[in-house]
Amino acid sequence: MQQVIVIGGGVVGLTSAWWLLEAGYRVTLVERAPGVGTGTSYRNGGQLSYRYVSPLADAGVPLKALKWLFQEHGPLRVKPQFDAHQWRWLAAFLANCRADLNRKTTNKLLELGELSRRAMAALEPVVPLEAFAWRDAGKLIVYRTRAAFDAATAKSDAGAVWNAAQCVAREPALAAMEDKLAGGIYNGGEAVADCYAFCVALAERLAAHPRFDGFIHGEAQRFITSGGRVTGVQTSAGILGADAYVLAAGMQSRALGETAGIALPIYPLKGYSLTAPIRQDDVAPEISVTDFERKVLYARIGDKLRVAAMVDMVGEDLSLNPTRLDSLTRQVRETMPRAADYTQITPWAGLRPATPNSAPIIGATPYSNLWLNVGHGPLGFTFACGTASLLADLMRGKALPFGVDGLTLG
């Protein structure tokens, strides 16, 4: 029975470990933090958006990005740095800003989204939905401008098209912005949930699995390689060895990959979230809402409102920028003034490890026993179960549910 070391205790690493256990491997999981799910998985947007998977790179995005840079409260902020990673990523991102490439990637991510939806459903007997506040909320994307709304509704698979009055009738939390809406598009089957609670619940199931060899809480520092194979991983807890290794450590994956000569095209897109308690008389959204122009997401998770937004390209800086947080809080109060107790907001920032074309990287590397599950960007929770199941199939040489072209390393 083969032994696998999975590096990373976020939602991607934990699901990878589970699917490998179920595939017959023995698994050890290495996580540098004292607990699981405390990085990017901790207070993310909470949306499971299986159908709304549009890659960031698209025709027209560079021009939009330039406009956002000059907006005081724009959704994008770039801090140029003397960092080759940043400039290489930006160059590759611009190269992907083509309509044909966007369509190709979108189609692949839709396949991955459907696989992920089915894989999450298959996990329900193991991790009950109530353990992580899962709710079939549906998703409503609202548009403030007629041009953006018309462009979205022109697509054949847009979903249910609602005018402004219908949006408010179906989702009363939007009442304060009815006069600012051109309309919205609704899709059922999209869900919201608490990603951190999911990680904790799944970690408990991992610990009870008969083939799980335990958690090692230490920092993975470098791979040791010889003869086209990884022979060990140096950690703060010592050198660990196994038959195979899975790298699923979020942004840490890039630095670890470099120790084995692997250049992973991922860059941290810093995002912010606000979490506020919902009181008895508040009008919080029941539907998962995305404000398209402002790139702000709203999700009711249990008895709390989660708001997530913004892309800051500032390197691996996790500090809470008060200007950005104040801007987001003002926008939220304006959009949904009665949705939660905004005097009790808990702010958070996380680094989303994104690829230039928004597609995760799954599968083999130049080393015969080193495997990847990285680069999920803002859709780590959405895609985690799907990429974990694909990884397990790839490692066993099983037939795949669809081709993984566009989802592999180079």
N, C-alpha and C positions, 0 to 999 in steps of 0.2 A: 504494500500500500504506500503510495507516494506521499511524502511530507511537503507541504507548501507553506511558505512564509508570506503572509499578506502584510504589506506596509501601508498603514493608514487606517485610522479608526473613525473616519467620518462615514457618511451614509454610503459612499461608493465602496470604501474598503470593507465595511460590515456586510453589505449585500454580496460583495465578491466572496467573502469568507463563507457566507451561508450557502451560496450556490455550489461552491467547491466542496463543502462538507457533504451536501446532498448528492454530489457527483461521485463520492467515494474517496475523496482525499482526506488525509489528516491535515489540520490547519492550525498554525500559530499566527496570532495577529500582533503586530508591533505598532504601538501608538505612543507618540512622544508626550502627550498630555496625560494628566492623572486620570481623566475620564474620557469616554467616547463622545463623539458628536459635538465637541466644544469649539470647533473651528468654523469653517464656512457653513456647516450644517446647523449651527446653533440657533440663530434667529433669522433664517432666510425668509423669503416671501411666503413660503408655505403653500404655494400653488402647485398642483400637479396638472400641468398644461400639456396634455398628450396631443392635442390638435393645434394649439397655438405655438408653433415651434419656429417661427420665422427667424432665420439667421440675421444677425446685426448687419453683416456685409451685404449691400445691395446697391443697385444703380441708384444714384441720387443721394446716397447717404453721405458721401464726402461734403457735398454742398450743404446739406442739413447740419452736419457736424460743425462746419465753419460758422453757421448762424448761431448754433447753440453756444459756441465758445464766447460769443459777444453778448449773450443774454445773461443778466445778473443771476437768474434762478434757473438756468438751463440744465437739462439732464446730463450734459457731458462736461467734464473738466479734464484738461490734459496739462500736466506739468512736465515740460520737456526736461529730460535728464541725460547725463553722460552715461547712458546705459544701452549697450548694443542690443540687449534683449528687446527693449522698448522700440527702437528704431526698426529692427528686423520685423517685429510683429506688426508695426504700423504699415510697413511696406507690403507685407504679405496680405494684410487686411485690405489695403487699397486695391491690390491685385485681384481680390475676391469680390470687389464691389461691381459686379456685373450681373445683369438680370438672368442670363443663362446659367451662371454658376449658382446663383441664389436659388433658382428653381430646382436644380439638380440636388443641392444640399437639402432644401426643404423637403423634397420627396423622400430622401433617405431618412431624415429625422422623423417624418411622419410614420414611416415603417417602424423605426425604433420606438416612437411614442406608443404605437399600438401594441408592440411587443411588451413594452414596459407596463402598460395598463393591465394586460393579461397576467404578467408575472407578479405584479402587486396583488392582483385578485387571488392568484394561486397561493400567495403567502398568508392569506387571511386566517386559515386554520392554525398557523404558527404564531402570528402576531395579530391578535384581534383588532379590528378597526377602532374600537373604543379606547384601546391602549394609547393611541396617538391622535385622538380627536379627528379622525378621518370623516369627511362629510362630502357627499355628492352635491356640490354647490352649483355646478354649471359655471360658465365663464361668459361675462359680458364685456366686450371691448367697446368703449365709448369714444366718440370722435367729436372734437370741437369745431373742426373746419369742414366745410362742404366738400372741398377738393379731396381731403383724406378719406372722408366717408364714401364718396362716390368711387374712388379708386378701390377701396376695400370691397364694396358691394358688387363691383364689376366681376369679381372672381366667382367662378362657377360653384365653388364649394365653400362659399362665404359663411353659411349658416343662416339662422333666422335673423332677418333684417327688421329692426325696430326704429321708429322715429323717436324724437325726444320725449314726447308724451308717453309712448309705450315703454320706454326705458324707465321712466319714473314710476309708472304704474306697476311694472314688474319688480322694480327695485326702488322703494321709497327713500332709501338713503341718499339717492341722487337728486332729491327735490330741489336743493339749493342751487344746483347748476343746470336746471332744465332749460333756462333761457340761453345757456352757453353751449348747448349740445346741438350738433347736426343730426346725430342718431347713434345707433349702436348695433353690434352684431353679437348674437347670443349662440353659444354652443353648449349643448348638454354633455354629460359624461365627463366633464372636467371636475376635479376635486380639490379640496383644501385639507391640510393636515399639519400637525406639529412635527417637523422633521427631527428635532432633538428628541422628542418623546419616542419617535419611531426608532431612533438609534439606540436609546436606552433599552427599549423593549426587545429589540433584536439582539443586543449584546447579552441580555439575560438568557435568551434562547440559545445563543452560541455557547455560552458557558455550560449549558446543560446537555449539549450535543455529545454523544459518545466518542466522536472522532475529533473533537476540539481539544487541542493541547494547551490552550490558555492564552491569556493576554500578557504581553511583555511591555511594560510602560518604560520606554527608553527611546532616545532619539536615534533614528537610523542616520548614519553619517556618510557611509560610502559603500559601494559594492566592491567585492574582491573577485577578480575575474582571471580565468586561465583557460586557454585552449578553446575559445569560443563559448565558454560557459561561465555562469556565475558560481563561484565556489563558496561564497559566504557574504554576509553583510555585517559590516562593522557598526555597532551601536554603542550608546553610552552604557549599556548593560553587558557589553562584551561582544565577541564575534558569534554570530548565529549562522547555522548551516541547515540546508534543506535540499530536497531534490529539485524544487522549482520555487520561483519568487514572483510575486505579483506586486507591482508598483501602483498604488492607488492613494497617494498621499497629498492630493490637492496641489497647491503651489510648491510644496516641498519636493514634489516629484521632479521638477525641473533641475534643481541642484543635485539631487541624487542621481538622476539620469546622466548628468555631466560627469560624474565620477566613473562612469562606465563608457564614456565617449558618446553618449546618446544625447542629441540636441532635440529637446521637446519644444515644439512651437507653441508654448503657452505663456500667457502674460496675465498678471492679476488685474482684474477689473473690480475696483473697490466699489462696493454698494453699501447703502445704509438702510436700516430698518427702524421703525418706531413700533413699540408695542404699548397699547393702552387698555386698561380694563373697561369692559362694557357694563354700564349700570342698568338697572331694571327699566328705566324710562328712556334709555338711549335708542336711537334708530340706526342700528349697525347694519351693514349690508349682509344679506343672506346669500346673495350671488357673489362669486369672485369677480371683482371689477378691475379692469385695466384702463387707465386714462391714457389713450394712445399718444397724443401729442406730448404730454408731460412725462410719459414713461413712468407712471406711478401705479403700483399694484396695491389693491385693497383686499384683504381676506379676513373673514371672521373665523378664528380658530378657538374653539371652546368658548370661554367667556371673555376673550380678548380680541381686540382689533389689531391686526398686523398690517403695517404699511411698509412697502419696500420700494426703493427708487435709486436712481442716479448711477452714473458710471464715472468714476474718477480714475484716471490713468496716472497714478502717483507712485508707482513702484509698490513695494511691500510695506506700505505705511498703513497701520491699523488705527491710527489716532482718530478720535471723533472731532471732525472739523465743525466748530460751532456755527460758522456761517452757513454751511451746507445743511446742517440740522435745523437751524432756524428757518431757512428757506423752505425745507420740506414740511416743517410743522405748520408754517403759514399756508402753504398750498393745501394741506390736509384739512385744516380748520375752515378754509374757504370752500372746499369741495364737499366735505361731509361734516358740517359744523356740529351735528347732534349724534355722531356715531359712537363716541366713547368719551371717557373722562380724560381730556387732554392735559389736565393738571398733573396726571400721574404717568406721564410718558416715560418709557425706558428706551433709550437710544442704543443702537448697536451698529457696528461696521464689520464687514467681512470681505475677504479677498476671493473672488470667483475666478478660478483658473480657466481662462478661455483660449480657444484656438482662433486663428484668423478667420475661419469660415464657420465658426460656432458648432462644429461637429466634434464630438468626443473621439478620443483615440483609444482603440481597443485591440488587444491581440499581441502578436509576436514582435520581437525585437531582433537585432542581429545576434543576440545570444540565445542559444537553443532552449534555455530554461528560464528566461526572464520575460515576463508578460506585463502588458500595460492595461490600465483602466483609468484614464486621466482626461483632463481637458473638457469637463462638462459645462463650464461656464455657469450661467444662472439657472441651468436646468438639471443640476445634479440630483435633486430629489425626484424630479420627473423621470429621469432616465436611469437611475441607479439599478433598479431591479432588472431592467431590460439589458443593460450592458453587462451586468453580472451573469445573467443567463447565457449571453453570447460568449463571454469569456470562458465559462465552464465548457461550453460546446467546442470552442476553438482549442482549448487545451487538451480535450479528449479526442479531437479529430472527428467530431460528430458532424452530421449534415446540419447546415444552418437554415433558419427560417427564411432568410433572404440574404442577398449578397452584401458583404461588408465593404465593398469598394467605397472609398471616401471616408471610412471610419478606421483606417489603419495608419500605422506610422509610415509615411512616405510611399 
